[in-house]
């Protein structure tokens, strides 16, 4: 594209030369106003001076200050058919991010593991194994987003290349074996101890579905007999704040 007297005036400054180049390029892609053509210049718009297809560009105007088809009713992104071509349909352009839902491609290592429309995918692997997952979004035209990769150790969470935990995203196992024994004017709740790869912060005791007292650091809790009449459950909490599934409820009467 030959810019005549503009050549060299503000090249590289995203100013008048850039605006003129974009303006002329739109003409070559078939842009022609549908509703707001100028009198005597039907190839230009006259509804807004900051439309990039306006018949004149003000000296010193920056390309970023101009807009592509103000109102989307003349030559780009048209909502109603007929009257003027839509630049988006130019045979010289290929649409990116067209109609249709995104799909997500999940790779395990170098192998495509799943292609899903939901925001999740499920995998099964032995405890202690480390897997590398890569996620890429794919649009209806087959274009792929930049890859996002994590390294995951089953039973531990997201790890780095050395195997050290970066983020513990795995909840502790479910507490089992909840039982109660009577003592002098007291009731003692006991359950089986739980281990967690990232370290255990303690146990959350639930009375009627609500937290009771603070986290308990060992697998037992002594209650006053007057407190014991309720339904109890216990869940393990790790150092990262992940809470495991609660135990089977135990009702004391």
C-alpha positions in Angstrom: 0.0 0.0 0.0 1.4 3.4 -1.1 0.8 6.1 1.5 1.9 9.0 -0.7 2.8 12.1 1.3 2.1 10.3 4.6 5.1 7.9 4.0 7.6 8.5 6.7 5.5 11.1 8.5 4.6 9.0 11.5 5.4 5.4 10.5 5.6 3.2 13.5 3.7 5.6 15.7 0.2 4.0 15.2 -1.0 7.4 14.0 -2.3 8.8 10.7 -0.3 6.6 8.5 -1.6 3.5 10.4 -5.2 4.7 10.3 -4.9 5.4 6.6 -3.5 1.9 5.9 -6.3 0.2 7.9 -8.9 2.4 6.2 -7.6 1.4 2.7 -7.3 -2.2 3.6 -11.0 -2.3 4.6 -11.9 -0.9 1.2 -9.9 -3.7 -0.4 -11.8 -6.3 1.8 -15.1 -5.0 0.4 -16.2 -2.6 3.1 -19.1 -0.5 1.8 -21.5 1.4 4.1 -25.0 0.0 4.3 -26.9 2.8 6.1 -24.6 5.8 6.6 -22.8 6.5 3.3 -21.5 10.0 2.6 -23.2 12.1 -0.1 -20.9 12.0 -3.1 -18.6 9.4 -1.4 -20.7 6.3 -1.0 -17.6 4.2 -0.1 -17.3 6.1 3.3 -19.4 6.4 6.4 -20.7 9.7 7.7 -22.4 8.7 11.0 -19.3 9.2 13.2 -16.1 11.1 12.7 -14.2 8.4 14.7 -15.3 5.5 12.5 -12.2 4.2 10.7 -14.1 4.3 7.4 -15.0 8.0 7.8 -14.0 9.9 4.6 -11.2 11.9 6.4 -8.6 11.2 9.1 -7.8 14.1 11.4 -4.1 15.0 11.6 -2.5 13.5 14.7 -5.3 11.0 15.2 -4.1 7.7 16.7 -5.3 4.4 15.3 -6.5 3.3 18.8 -8.9 6.3 18.9 -10.8 5.0 15.9 -13.6 2.4 15.9 -14.5 -0.4 13.5 -18.0 0.2 12.2 -19.6 2.4 14.9 -23.0 0.8 15.7 -22.1 -2.4 13.7 -24.6 -1.5 11.1 -22.6 -0.5 8.0 -19.8 -2.9 7.0 -18.6 -5.1 9.9 -20.4 -7.5 12.3 -23.7 -6.9 10.7 -26.7 -8.3 12.6 -29.1 -8.1 9.7 -28.6 -9.5 6.2 -28.8 -7.6 3.0 -27.8 -4.1 1.7 -24.0 -4.3 2.2 -21.3 -6.9 2.4 -19.9 -7.8 5.8 -16.1 -7.5 5.9 -16.0 -10.6 8.2 -17.2 -12.7 5.2 -14.3 -11.5 3.0 -12.7 -14.5 1.2 -9.3 -13.0 2.2 -10.1 -13.5 5.9 -10.4 -16.6 8.1 -12.5 -16.3 11.2 -10.9 -17.1 14.5 -13.1 -18.2 17.4 -16.2 -18.8 15.3 -19.6 -20.1 16.3 -19.8 -23.2 18.4 -18.8 -24.3 21.9 -15.2 -24.7 23.0 -13.8 -28.1 23.5 -10.9 -28.8 25.9 -8.2 -31.2 25.0 -6.5 -32.9 27.9 -3.1 -34.5 27.3 -1.4 -37.0 29.6 2.2 -36.7 28.8 2.3 -36.4 24.9 -0.9 -38.4 24.4 -4.4 -37.0 24.0 -6.2 -38.3 27.0 -9.7 -36.7 26.7 -11.6 -34.1 24.7 -14.5 -32.6 26.7 -16.9 -29.8 26.7 -17.1 -29.6 30.5 -14.7 -27.9 32.8 -13.4 -31.2 34.1 -12.0 -34.6 33.1 -11.5 -37.7 35.3 -8.5 -40.0 35.3 -7.5 -43.0 37.5 -3.9 -43.8 38.5 -2.2 -45.6 41.4 -1.4 -43.7 44.6 2.1 -42.2 44.5 2.4 -42.0 40.7 3.2 -38.7 39.1 1.4 -37.6 35.9 1.9 -34.6 33.6 -1.3 -33.1 32.2 -1.5 -30.4 29.6 -4.8 -28.5 28.8 -5.6 -26.7 25.5 -8.9 -25.1 24.5 -10.0 -25.7 20.9 -12.5 -23.5 19.1 -15.0 -24.5 16.4 -12.3 -23.7 13.7 -9.8 -26.0 15.3 -7.5 -23.3 16.7 -5.8 -24.1 19.9 -5.0 -22.0 22.9 -1.6 -21.8 24.5 -0.9 -24.9 26.6 -1.3 -25.0 30.4 0.7 -27.8 32.1 0.7 -29.2 35.6 2.5 -32.1 37.2 0.3 -34.0 39.6 1.2 -36.7 42.2 -1.7 -38.9 43.0 -2.5 -38.6 46.7 -0.4 -35.5 47.2 -1.3 -32.7 44.8 0.5 -30.5 42.3 4.3 -31.0 42.4 7.4 -29.5 40.7 10.0 -31.3 38.6 11.7 -32.5 41.8 8.5 -34.0 43.2 8.1 -31.3 46.0 4.5 -30.3 46.6 3.7 -26.9 45.1 0.0 -27.0 46.1 -1.7 -29.6 48.1 -5.0 -30.0 46.3 -5.9 -33.5 47.6 -8.2 -33.9 50.5 -7.3 -36.5 53.3 -9.1 -39.9 53.3 -12.5 -40.3 54.9 -12.5 -40.9 58.6 -13.7 -44.4 59.6 -14.3 -46.4 62.8 -16.1 -43.7 64.7 -17.4 -45.1 68.0 -18.2 -44.0 71.5 -17.5 -45.3 75.0 -18.9 -44.2 78.3 -16.7 -43.0 81.1 -17.4 -41.4 84.5 -19.8 -38.5 83.7 -18.3 -38.4 80.2 -18.5 -39.9 76.8 -15.3 -40.5 74.7 -15.5 -40.4 70.9 -12.8 -42.4 69.1 -11.9 -43.0 65.4 -9.1 -44.5 63.3 -6.2 -42.2 62.6 -5.8 -40.8 59.1 -2.5 -40.1 57.3 -2.0 -37.4 54.6 0.9 -36.9 52.3 1.0 -33.1 52.9 0.6 -33.4 56.6 -2.5 -33.4 58.8 -3.7 -30.3 60.7 -6.3 -32.2 62.8 -9.8 -33.5 62.9 -13.0 -31.5 62.6 -15.7 -32.9 64.9 -19.2 -32.3 63.8 -22.2 -32.1 66.2 -25.5 -32.2 64.3 -23.6 -31.3 61.1 -21.9 -28.2 62.6 -18.3 -27.8 63.8 -17.9 -28.6 67.5 -15.0 -26.8 69.2 -11.5 -26.4 67.6 -9.6 -28.9 65.4 -8.7 -32.0 67.4 -5.1 -33.1 67.1 -5.5 -36.7 68.0 -8.2 -39.4 67.1 -10.3 -39.0 70.2 -12.4 -36.5 72.0 -13.9 -36.5 75.5 -17.4 -35.0 75.9 -19.4 -34.2 79.0 -22.4 -36.5 79.2 -24.8 -33.6 78.9 -23.2 -32.7 75.5 -23.3 -36.2 74.1 -26.9 -36.5 73.1 -26.6 -35.6 69.3 -25.5 -37.0 66.0 -21.7 -36.9 65.6 -19.3 -37.2 62.7 -15.6 -36.5 62.1 -13.6 -35.3 59.1 -9.8 -34.9 58.6 -8.3 -31.6 57.6 -4.8 -31.3 56.1 -2.3 -28.5 56.5 -3.4 -26.9 53.2 -7.0 -26.6 54.5 -8.4 -29.5 52.4 -11.2 -31.3 54.3 -11.9 -35.0 53.7 -15.2 -36.7 53.6 -16.9 -37.0 57.0 -17.3 -40.3 58.7 -20.5 -42.2 58.9 -22.7 -40.4 61.4 -23.0 -41.8 64.9 -26.1 -41.0 66.9 -25.9 -40.9 70.7 -29.0 -41.0 72.9 
